[in-house]
Amino acid sequence: MHEYETRDLNLASALSCLGYRITALERSENDPRRMIFHFEMGQGLPETIAAYWTGELKVSALHLLTHQKLLKQRLYAAHD
């Protein structure tokens, strides 16, 4: 199974909001304060990532902020 990984919390929040499944969280070896988000390679993921980086991706602000809050809770739980 192929995975995509990112260190960008905002991208991870957007992908999570759109239903892409996070398979793992891991600490960066270079900076233990930063996390790496691993996503299952789902249908359309490369196009979704490209749309995010070009500013063309549209998601509900409420859903995006909710998913970002949930991800931060997971990060803090993983930090303890």
C-alpha positions as a printed Julia matrix, in Angstrom:
80×3 Matrix{Float64}:
   0.0    0.0    0.0
   1.37   3.38  -0.98
   1.24   6.3    1.38
   1.62  10.04   1.14
   3.28  11.97   3.92
   3.33  15.65   4.79
   4.54  17.83   7.63
   2.04  20.58   6.76
  -0.76  20.75   9.35
  -3.03  22.79   7.08
  -2.7   20.33   4.19
  -3.23  17.42   6.57
  -6.36  19.12   7.92
  -7.73  19.68   4.42
  -7.05  16.08   3.38
  -8.64  14.77   6.56
 -11.64  17.04   5.99
 -12.09  15.51   2.54
 -12.08  11.97   3.92
  -8.53  10.85   3.26
  -7.48   8.46   6.02
  -4.49   9.21   8.26
  -2.62   5.95   8.74
   0.08   7.17  11.13
   1.61  10.12  12.93
   5.33  10.18  13.59
   7.84  12.63  14.96
  10.31  14.17  12.56
  13.83  12.94  13.22
  15.24  16.39  12.38
  12.86  18.29  14.65
  10.99  16.29  17.32
   8.5   19.15  17.72
   7.23  18.55  14.18
   4.99  15.68  13.18
   4.7   13.8    9.93
   1.19  12.88   8.81
   0.89   9.66   6.78
  -2.14   9.27   4.51
  -3.45   6.24   2.7
  -3.08   6.81  -1.03
  -6.75   7.2   -1.98
  -8.35   7.9   -5.31
  -7.73  11.47  -6.45
  -5.19  12.25  -3.73
  -2.47  13.65  -6.05
  -5.0   15.93  -7.75
  -6.36  17.07  -4.39
  -2.85  17.9   -3.15
  -2.11  19.82  -6.35
  -5.38  21.77  -5.98
  -4.42  22.63  -2.39
  -1.02  24.03  -3.41
  -2.46  26.06  -6.31
  -5.22  27.51  -4.14
  -7.98  25.84  -6.14
  -9.13  23.42  -3.41
 -12.5   24.33  -1.91
 -13.53  23.06   1.52
 -15.94  24.32   4.13
 -14.16  26.6    6.61
 -16.13  25.08   9.48
 -15.15  21.53   8.49
 -11.53  22.53   7.92
 -11.2   24.15  11.34
 -12.97  21.23  13.02
 -10.56  18.74  11.44
  -7.59  20.94  12.34
  -8.75  20.99  15.96
  -9.11  17.19  15.95
  -5.63  16.77  14.47
  -4.14  19.06  17.09
  -5.82  16.99  19.81
  -4.2   13.87  18.33
  -0.84  15.65  18.23
  -1.05  16.69  21.85
  -2.13  13.17  22.84
   0.82  11.71  20.91
   3.15  14.2   22.63
   2.26  13.02  26.15
